[in-house]
Amino acid sequence: GVVKDVLSLNERVYVCAECGSILDRDLNAAINLRNMAASPAVTACGACVRPGLPGSGRGSRNRAPDGTVS
């Protein structure tokens, strides 16, 4: 649950400031993404990405290459 605000690209190892765990940064990122994907609270564009959950009825918004939203 600890977040390191800045992790430069040349830092290939993540060291947890709370417990001292040492992980390859890519492995740590993969674990975080897996955990986020399993969570019903993950949202995209402000809408729930899990059908049937609150907020899932919102329409999606598409962003064009120039940054405009449709």
VMD Tcl script that builds the backbone (N, CA, C; Angstrom):
set m [mol new atoms 210]
animate dup $m
set s [atomselect $m all]
$s set {name element resname resid chain x y z} {
  {N N GLY 1 A 0.787 -1.206 0.000}
  {CA C GLY 1 A 0.000 0.000 0.000}
  {C C GLY 1 A 0.825 1.264 0.000}
  {N N VAL 2 A 2.137 1.129 0.049}
  {CA C VAL 2 A 3.008 2.302 0.065}
  {C C VAL 2 A 3.226 2.779 -1.365}
  {N N VAL 3 A 3.130 4.082 -1.588}
  {CA C VAL 3 A 3.343 4.653 -2.910}
  {C C VAL 3 A 4.615 5.489 -2.883}
  {N N LYS 4 A 5.513 5.196 -3.817}
  {CA C LYS 4 A 6.715 6.016 -3.977}
  {C C LYS 4 A 6.389 7.031 -5.058}
  {N N ASP 5 A 6.378 8.315 -4.697}
  {CA C ASP 5 A 5.948 9.358 -5.621}
  {C C ASP 5 A 6.824 9.450 -6.863}
  {N N VAL 6 A 8.123 9.255 -6.699}
  {CA C VAL 6 A 9.035 9.372 -7.829}
  {C C VAL 6 A 9.897 8.120 -7.900}
  {N N LEU 7 A 9.867 7.460 -9.049}
  {CA C LEU 7 A 10.718 6.303 -9.300}
  {C C LEU 7 A 11.271 6.505 -10.708}
  {N N SER 8 A 12.511 6.955 -10.786}
  {CA C SER 8 A 13.089 7.251 -12.096}
  {C C SER 8 A 13.305 5.969 -12.886}
  {N N LEU 9 A 13.373 6.098 -14.201}
  {CA C LEU 9 A 13.494 4.934 -15.067}
  {C C LEU 9 A 14.791 4.162 -14.838}
  {N N ASN 10 A 15.821 4.818 -14.331}
  {CA C ASN 10 A 17.077 4.090 -14.105}
  {C C ASN 10 A 17.066 3.300 -12.800}
  {N N GLU 11 A 16.047 3.486 -11.966}
  {CA C GLU 11 A 15.887 2.678 -10.756}
  {C C GLU 11 A 15.147 1.407 -11.142}
  {N N ARG 12 A 15.860 0.293 -11.246}
  {CA C ARG 12 A 15.271 -0.954 -11.709}
  {C C ARG 12 A 14.718 -1.800 -10.562}
  {N N VAL 13 A 14.973 -1.380 -9.333}
  {CA C VAL 13 A 14.532 -2.125 -8.153}
  {C C VAL 13 A 13.692 -1.202 -7.290}
  {N N TYR 14 A 12.562 -1.725 -6.803}
  {CA C TYR 14 A 11.703 -0.983 -5.877}
  {C C TYR 14 A 11.956 -1.514 -4.479}
  {N N VAL 15 A 12.253 -0.609 -3.558}
  {CA C VAL 15 A 12.437 -0.970 -2.156}
  {C C VAL 15 A 11.331 -0.285 -1.364}
  {N N CYS 16 A 10.499 -1.073 -0.684}
  {CA C CYS 16 A 9.402 -0.531 0.098}
  {C C CYS 16 A 9.954 0.175 1.335}
  {N N ALA 17 A 9.593 1.433 1.500}
  {CA C ALA 17 A 10.056 2.210 2.647}
  {C C ALA 17 A 9.400 1.746 3.945}
  {N N GLU 18 A 8.260 1.051 3.832}
  {CA C GLU 18 A 7.521 0.602 5.015}
  {C C GLU 18 A 8.063 -0.718 5.568}
  {N N CYS 19 A 8.193 -1.727 4.680}
  {CA C CYS 19 A 8.564 -3.061 5.168}
  {C C CYS 19 A 9.929 -3.540 4.695}
  {N N GLY 20 A 10.547 -2.819 3.749}
  {CA C GLY 20 A 11.865 -3.195 3.271}
  {C C GLY 20 A 11.871 -4.236 2.164}
  {N N SER 21 A 10.694 -4.631 1.663}
  {CA C SER 21 A 10.636 -5.594 0.556}
  {C C SER 21 A 11.366 -5.041 -0.653}
  {N N ILE 22 A 12.041 -5.918 -1.373}
  {CA C ILE 22 A 12.783 -5.528 -2.562}
  {C C ILE 22 A 12.227 -6.304 -3.745}
  {N N LEU 23 A 11.765 -5.577 -4.772}
  {CA C LEU 23 A 11.187 -6.188 -5.963}
  {C C LEU 23 A 11.721 -5.511 -7.213}
  {N N ASP 24 A 11.832 -6.285 -8.292}
  {CA C ASP 24 A 12.087 -5.697 -9.592}
  {C C ASP 24 A 10.936 -4.735 -9.883}
  {N N ARG 25 A 11.240 -3.549 -10.385}
  {CA C ARG 25 A 10.193 -2.535 -10.583}
  {C C ARG 25 A 9.099 -3.017 -11.519}
  {N N ASP 26 A 9.450 -3.805 -12.559}
  {CA C ASP 26 A 8.439 -4.287 -13.497}
  {C C ASP 26 A 7.539 -5.336 -12.849}
  {N N LEU 27 A 8.121 -6.193 -12.019}
  {CA C LEU 27 A 7.322 -7.178 -11.296}
  {C C LEU 27 A 6.370 -6.461 -10.337}
  {N N ASN 28 A 6.861 -5.459 -9.645}
  {CA C ASN 28 A 6.017 -4.687 -8.728}
  {C C ASN 28 A 4.871 -4.025 -9.491}
  {N N ALA 29 A 5.156 -3.455 -10.654}
  {CA C ALA 29 A 4.109 -2.819 -11.458}
  {C C ALA 29 A 3.075 -3.848 -11.912}
  {N N ALA 30 A 3.538 -5.031 -12.318}
  {CA C ALA 30 A 2.619 -6.080 -12.752}
  {C C ALA 30 A 1.705 -6.526 -11.611}
  {N N ILE 31 A 2.254 -6.659 -10.422}
  {CA C ILE 31 A 1.448 -7.033 -9.255}
  {C C ILE 31 A 0.407 -5.957 -8.963}
  {N N ASN 32 A 0.828 -4.692 -9.035}
  {CA C ASN 32 A -0.106 -3.587 -8.790}
  {C C ASN 32 A -1.232 -3.575 -9.819}
  {N N LEU 33 A -0.908 -3.793 -11.096}
  {CA C LEU 33 A -1.929 -3.806 -12.145}
  {C C LEU 33 A -2.888 -4.979 -11.955}
  {N N ARG 34 A -2.354 -6.148 -11.597}
  {CA C ARG 34 A -3.213 -7.312 -11.345}
  {C C ARG 34 A -4.186 -7.007 -10.211}
  {N N ASN 35 A -3.680 -6.409 -9.144}
  {CA C ASN 35 A -4.538 -6.092 -8.003}
  {C C ASN 35 A -5.582 -5.042 -8.357}
  {N N MET 36 A -5.210 -4.066 -9.164}
  {CA C MET 36 A -6.171 -3.044 -9.576}
  {C C MET 36 A -7.241 -3.644 -10.473}
  {N N ALA 37 A -6.856 -4.563 -11.362}
  {CA C ALA 37 A -7.820 -5.173 -12.281}
  {C C ALA 37 A -8.844 -6.012 -11.529}
  {N N ALA 38 A -8.463 -6.584 -10.408}
  {CA C ALA 38 A -9.369 -7.414 -9.622}
  {C C ALA 38 A -10.316 -6.584 -8.765}
  {N N SER 39 A -10.052 -5.293 -8.656}
  {CA C SER 39 A -10.848 -4.418 -7.807}
  {C C SER 39 A -12.051 -3.866 -8.566}
  {N N PRO 40 A -13.250 -3.922 -7.977}
  {CA C PRO 40 A -14.426 -3.356 -8.653}
  {C C PRO 40 A -14.400 -1.837 -8.693}
  {N N ALA 41 A -13.461 -1.219 -7.996}
  {CA C ALA 41 A -13.407 0.242 -7.941}
  {C C ALA 41 A -12.605 0.836 -9.097}
  {N N VAL 42 A -11.990 0.029 -9.930}
  {CA C VAL 42 A -11.203 0.549 -11.041}
  {C C VAL 42 A -12.134 1.233 -12.022}
  {N N THR 43 A -11.790 2.444 -12.416}
  {CA C THR 43 A -12.627 3.194 -13.336}
  {C C THR 43 A -11.826 3.651 -14.550}
  {N N ALA 44 A -12.523 3.922 -15.622}
  {CA C ALA 44 A -11.925 4.472 -16.830}
  {C C ALA 44 A -12.783 5.656 -17.254}
  {N N CYS 45 A -12.182 6.783 -17.462}
  {CA C CYS 45 A -12.900 7.998 -17.876}
  {C C CYS 45 A -14.018 8.352 -16.896}
  {N N GLY 46 A -13.826 8.005 -15.621}
  {CA C GLY 46 A -14.808 8.344 -14.613}
  {C C GLY 46 A -15.979 7.393 -14.523}
  {N N ALA 47 A -16.008 6.358 -15.335}
  {CA C ALA 47 A -17.113 5.415 -15.322}
  {C C ALA 47 A -16.638 4.073 -14.775}
  {N N CYS 48 A -17.544 3.340 -14.176}
  {CA C CYS 48 A -17.227 2.024 -13.660}
  {C C CYS 48 A -16.978 1.092 -14.833}
  {N N VAL 49 A -15.920 0.308 -14.775}
  {CA C VAL 49 A -15.607 -0.593 -15.881}
  {C C VAL 49 A -16.190 -1.985 -15.689}
  {N N ARG 50 A -16.868 -2.213 -14.576}
  {CA C ARG 50 A -17.493 -3.501 -14.315}
  {C C ARG 50 A -18.998 -3.381 -14.554}
  {N N PRO 51 A -19.547 -4.078 -15.555}
  {CA C PRO 51 A -20.987 -3.979 -15.831}
  {C C PRO 51 A -21.816 -4.327 -14.602}
  {N N GLY 52 A -22.901 -3.594 -14.416}
  {CA C GLY 52 A -23.825 -3.867 -13.329}
  {C C GLY 52 A -23.476 -3.168 -12.028}
  {N N LEU 53 A -22.319 -2.520 -11.944}
  {CA C LEU 53 A -21.947 -1.804 -10.731}
  {C C LEU 53 A -22.339 -0.343 -10.864}
  {N N PRO 54 A -22.488 0.350 -9.740}
  {CA C PRO 54 A -22.863 1.760 -9.797}
  {C C PRO 54 A -21.908 2.547 -10.679}
  {N N GLY 55 A -22.461 3.374 -11.539}
  {CA C GLY 55 A -21.649 4.198 -12.426}
  {C C GLY 55 A -21.398 3.564 -13.778}
  {N N SER 56 A -21.785 2.297 -13.952}
  {CA C SER 56 A -21.507 1.631 -15.221}
  {C C SER 56 A -22.405 2.119 -16.347}
  {N N GLY 57 A -23.466 2.836 -16.023}
  {CA C GLY 57 A -24.369 3.321 -17.051}
  {C C GLY 57 A -23.914 4.612 -17.709}
  {N N ARG 58 A -22.875 5.215 -17.204}
  {CA C ARG 58 A -22.387 6.462 -17.786}
  {C C ARG 58 A -21.813 6.205 -19.169}
  {N N GLY 59 A -22.007 7.161 -20.048}
  {CA C GLY 59 A -21.430 7.033 -21.385}
  {C C GLY 59 A -19.935 7.288 -21.353}
  {N N SER 60 A -19.238 6.651 -22.263}
  {CA C SER 60 A -17.797 6.871 -22.328}
  {C C SER 60 A -17.522 8.130 -23.154}
  {N N ARG 61 A -16.369 8.696 -22.961}
  {CA C ARG 61 A -15.970 9.879 -23.693}
  {C C ARG 61 A -14.703 9.533 -24.452}
  {N N ASN 62 A -14.683 9.861 -25.716}
  {CA C ASN 62 A -13.516 9.567 -26.542}
  {C C ASN 62 A -12.660 10.793 -26.696}
  {N N ARG 63 A -11.345 10.614 -26.571}
  {CA C ARG 63 A -10.403 11.711 -26.726}
  {C C ARG 63 A -9.728 11.564 -28.081}
  {N N ALA 64 A -9.828 12.616 -28.899}
  {CA C ALA 64 A -9.203 12.624 -30.218}
  {C C ALA 64 A -7.705 12.891 -30.071}
  {N N PRO 65 A -6.917 12.585 -31.109}
  {CA C PRO 65 A -5.475 12.826 -31.060}
  {C C PRO 65 A -5.095 14.270 -30.734}
  {N N ASP 66 A -5.964 15.230 -31.078}
  {CA C ASP 66 A -5.663 16.627 -30.775}
  {C C ASP 66 A -6.034 17.015 -29.341}
  {N N GLY 67 A -6.567 16.042 -28.547}
  {CA C GLY 67 A -6.891 16.305 -27.151}
  {C C GLY 67 A -8.330 16.673 -26.893}
  {N N THR 68 A -9.132 16.905 -27.956}
  {CA C THR 68 A -10.531 17.248 -27.745}
  {C C THR 68 A -11.319 16.018 -27.330}
  {N N VAL 69 A -12.397 16.245 -26.583}
  {CA C VAL 69 A -13.225 15.143 -26.089}
  {C C VAL 69 A -14.553 15.171 -26.804}
  {N N SER 70 A -15.008 13.990 -27.251}
  {CA C SER 70 A -16.308 13.915 -27.920}
  {C C SER 70 A -17.264 13.084 -27.106}
}
mol reanalyze $m
mol bondsrecalc $m
mol representation Tube
mol addrep $m
